[in-house]
Amino acid sequence: MTKPIIVGITGNEKEMPAMSGIRYDAVSRHLSEGVKEAGGVPIIIPVGTPELAKTYISMIDKLILSGGQNVDPRYYGESRAIDCNDYNLERDEFEFALVKEALAQKKPIFAVCRGMQLLNVALGGTLNQEVKNHWQSEYQGTHHEITVVKDSRVSRLLKNGSRINSIHRQSVKHLAPDLKATAHDPRDGTIEAYEGKNGAPLLGLQWHPELLLENKNSQSQKLFNYLVNEL
């Protein structure tokens, strides 16, 4: 019997109902569905302390860094330049520890939206603290096209000109040295995808492919198939 591929998905925290003081571990179920459809076994990793990172990474085969809050700019040498309180320092510290341990254990990382931004910062990159015209009015559907770099990993999975969603207010500014950009927004050059150099098992997407899983043969499902079976 083939050993199942265990994919750890970083969780967030959410107060439900609002103002109740009751906090839940939360993450988009669509991420788990994409992993399961690809034949993997998803496990949600709740926000914890950095000391737990080694244990969690040892339990899994691959890691998904999910979306959520802004990454605190202190991690890339800046102060907060926007009027926003959408940060979670505890989550930042924990996920930076997960990234460090995943790299040490040579476990692949698939990073989505905030996750893409955090991984870039973890590897020495910086972020734009505010970008315009990148938050679509509805969570469903797509927002704009992307240009895809030829012969990249993304080009094997998505066609040049593919449409993606856009649900982010920050973006990659300076790309980390160990990463290379593989897709851009043709409107303003925003980096929409990157991969690790020299075959490193790292793939970052600025959009949310899990919200575009229309069918088993969709381009978005191919991304999850690649994560589980090839990355």
C-alpha distance (Angstrom), angle and dihedral (degrees) to the residues before:
residue distance angle dihedral
M1 . . .
T2 3.81 . .
K3 3.78 114.2 .
P4 3.83 109.9 -112.5
I5 3.80 118.6 -116.5
I6 3.80 108.6 -118.0
V7 3.80 112.9 -150.1
G8 3.79 118.1 -166.0
I9 3.81 115.3 -150.6
T10 3.79 118.6 -162.4
G11 3.78 113.3 -123.7
N12 3.78 131.8 -146.4
E13 3.80 132.1 -148.3
K14 3.78 125.0 -111.4
E15 3.78 132.3 -178.9
M16 3.80 110.6 -131.8
P17 2.94 123.6 -144.3
A18 3.81 94.2 21.0
M19 3.80 114.0 -103.6
S20 3.82 91.0 13.2
G21 3.79 97.1 110.9
I22 3.83 88.7 -131.0
R23 3.79 110.7 125.9
Y24 3.80 126.9 -159.3
D25 3.78 134.2 -168.0
A26 3.80 103.8 -114.2
V27 3.80 139.5 -178.5
S28 3.79 135.1 151.3
R29 3.80 109.5 -81.3
H30 3.80 88.1 -147.6
L31 3.81 89.9 74.4
S32 3.79 90.1 58.0
E33 3.80 91.2 45.9
G34 3.81 91.5 53.3
V35 3.80 90.7 50.8
K36 3.81 93.6 47.1
E37 3.80 92.8 47.7
A38 3.82 88.0 53.8
G39 3.82 90.6 53.6
G40 3.79 98.0 -101.7
V41 3.79 130.3 125.7
P42 3.83 112.4 -123.2
I43 3.81 123.0 -147.6
I44 3.79 122.5 -174.6
I45 3.81 115.0 -134.2
P46 3.82 110.8 -153.8
V47 3.79 120.9 -145.7
G48 3.80 107.3 -83.3
T49 3.78 143.2 153.3
P50 3.82 122.2 -63.4
E51 3.82 90.2 -112.7
L52 3.81 88.8 69.0
A53 3.80 94.6 56.7
K54 3.80 96.8 88.6
T55 3.81 92.1 51.7
Y56 3.80 94.2 48.0
I57 3.80 94.4 47.4
S58 3.81 90.5 47.6
M59 3.82 88.5 56.9
I60 3.80 96.5 54.5
D61 3.80 138.8 57.3
K62 3.80 98.5 -148.9
L63 3.80 137.2 13.8
I64 3.80 132.2 -136.5
L65 3.80 116.4 -162.1
S66 3.80 103.7 -154.5
G67 3.80 132.1 -153.1
G68 3.77 129.1 -91.1
Q69 3.78 139.6 100.5
N70 3.80 129.8 18.4
V71 3.79 117.0 -85.5
D72 3.81 109.4 -111.3
P73 3.85 106.7 -105.1
R74 3.80 91.9 -137.8
Y75 3.81 85.6 82.0
Y76 3.79 91.4 64.7
G77 3.78 97.7 38.2
E78 3.79 101.1 -95.8
S79 3.80 137.2 110.1
R80 3.79 121.9 -127.4
A81 3.79 108.7 -77.6
I82 3.80 99.4 179.3
D83 3.80 134.7 65.9
C84 3.80 97.8 -112.2
N85 3.79 137.2 118.5
D86 3.81 97.2 -167.0
Y87 3.81 96.7 121.9
N88 3.79 135.7 114.3
L89 3.79 112.5 -165.9
E90 3.81 93.1 -176.2
R91 3.79 90.4 56.4
D92 3.80 92.0 46.4
E93 3.80 92.5 52.8
F94 3.79 92.8 46.9
E95 3.79 95.6 47.4
F96 3.80 93.2 46.3
A97 3.81 86.1 54.9
L98 3.82 90.5 49.2
V99 3.81 90.5 51.8
K100 3.80 92.3 48.6
E101 3.79 91.3 50.3
A102 3.82 94.4 43.7
L103 3.79 89.4 54.0
A104 3.80 91.1 47.7
Q105 3.81 91.5 49.9
K106 3.82 92.0 41.7
K107 3.80 93.2 -121.9
P108 3.84 116.1 158.2
I109 3.81 118.3 -110.0
F110 3.81 125.4 -148.9
A111 3.82 108.8 -170.7
V112 3.81 125.2 -164.5
C113 3.82 126.7 -164.9
R114 3.84 104.9 -53.4
G115 3.79 86.3 19.4
M116 3.80 90.6 57.5
Q117 3.79 90.4 50.2
L118 3.81 93.3 47.1
L119 3.81 93.6 48.8
N120 3.80 90.3 50.4
V121 3.81 90.2 52.2
A122 3.82 91.7 45.5
L123 3.81 88.9 56.8
G124 3.81 94.6 48.2
G125 3.80 104.6 -85.3
T126 3.82 131.6 125.0
L127 3.80 137.3 -134.5
N128 3.77 140.3 -133.0
Q129 3.79 102.6 -119.8
E130 3.79 92.2 -150.8
V131 3.80 133.5 22.9
K132 3.78 128.3 178.3
N133 3.80 129.7 -133.3
H134 3.80 96.0 16.8
W135 3.80 100.9 106.4
Q136 3.78 113.0 83.0
S137 3.79 118.7 -150.8
E138 3.82 95.0 -121.5
Y139 3.80 130.0 41.1
Q140 3.79 90.2 -138.9
G141 3.78 123.2 75.5
T142 3.79 132.7 16.7
H143 3.79 134.9 -65.3
H144 3.82 111.5 -166.0
E145 3.78 146.3 -10.4
I146 3.79 128.3 -98.1
T147 3.78 132.9 -143.3
V148 3.79 111.0 -134.0
V149 3.81 125.0 -150.7
K150 3.79 112.0 -119.5
D151 3.81 118.6 -110.4
S152 3.81 92.4 14.4
R153 3.79 124.2 128.4
V154 3.80 90.1 -107.8
S155 3.82 90.4 53.4
R156 3.81 88.5 61.1
L157 3.78 89.9 57.1
L158 3.81 107.3 31.0
K159 3.79 131.4 40.3
N160 3.77 120.7 -122.9
G161 3.80 106.1 -96.8
S162 3.81 94.0 29.9
R163 3.78 113.9 156.6
I164 3.79 119.9 -122.1
N165 3.78 137.6 179.5
S166 3.80 122.2 -105.6
I167 3.81 118.9 -148.9
H168 3.80 105.1 150.2
R169 3.79 138.5 100.1
Q170 3.82 97.7 -166.6
S171 3.80 132.3 49.8
V172 3.79 145.2 -179.4
K173 3.82 112.3 -70.7
H174 3.80 105.8 172.7
L175 3.79 112.6 19.0
A176 3.80 116.6 -133.2
P177 3.84 114.1 -103.8
D178 3.82 93.9 -114.7
L179 3.81 93.5 54.8
K180 3.80 134.1 73.8
A181 3.79 126.2 -157.8
T182 3.80 114.4 -118.0
A183 3.82 103.9 173.4
H184 3.81 134.8 29.1
D185 3.78 140.6 -173.5
P186 3.83 103.0 -110.7
R187 3.80 90.8 -149.6
D188 3.80 96.7 67.1
G189 3.80 108.4 -6.7
T190 3.82 96.0 -104.8
I191 3.80 110.6 166.9
E192 3.79 105.7 -113.3
A193 3.81 98.6 174.2
Y194 3.78 139.3 14.8
E195 3.79 138.3 175.7
G196 3.77 137.1 -159.7
K197 3.80 117.4 -88.8
N198 3.80 121.4 -115.8
G199 3.79 92.6 21.8
A200 3.81 96.1 -58.5
P201 3.84 107.5 165.3
L202 3.80 96.4 -114.1
L203 3.80 125.6 122.8
G204 3.80 124.3 173.0
L205 3.81 127.4 -172.4
Q206 3.80 124.2 -173.0
W207 3.80 92.5 -157.2
H208 3.82 130.4 63.5
P209 3.82 108.3 -105.3
E210 3.80 90.3 176.0
L211 3.82 89.0 69.3
L212 3.81 91.3 55.6
L213 3.80 99.7 56.6
E214 3.79 95.4 126.2
N215 3.81 95.2 154.6
K216 3.78 143.4 -10.7
N217 3.80 92.2 -91.2
S218 3.79 97.4 47.1
Q219 3.78 120.7 126.9
S220 3.79 88.4 -117.6
Q221 3.80 92.1 56.7
K222 3.81 88.2 51.6
L223 3.80 87.5 61.6
F224 3.80 90.6 56.6
N225 3.81 90.8 44.3
Y226 3.79 87.9 54.3
L227 3.79 91.8 48.4
V228 3.78 94.6 51.3
N229 3.78 100.3 37.1
E230 3.82 107.9 27.4
L231 3.83 116.5 14.1
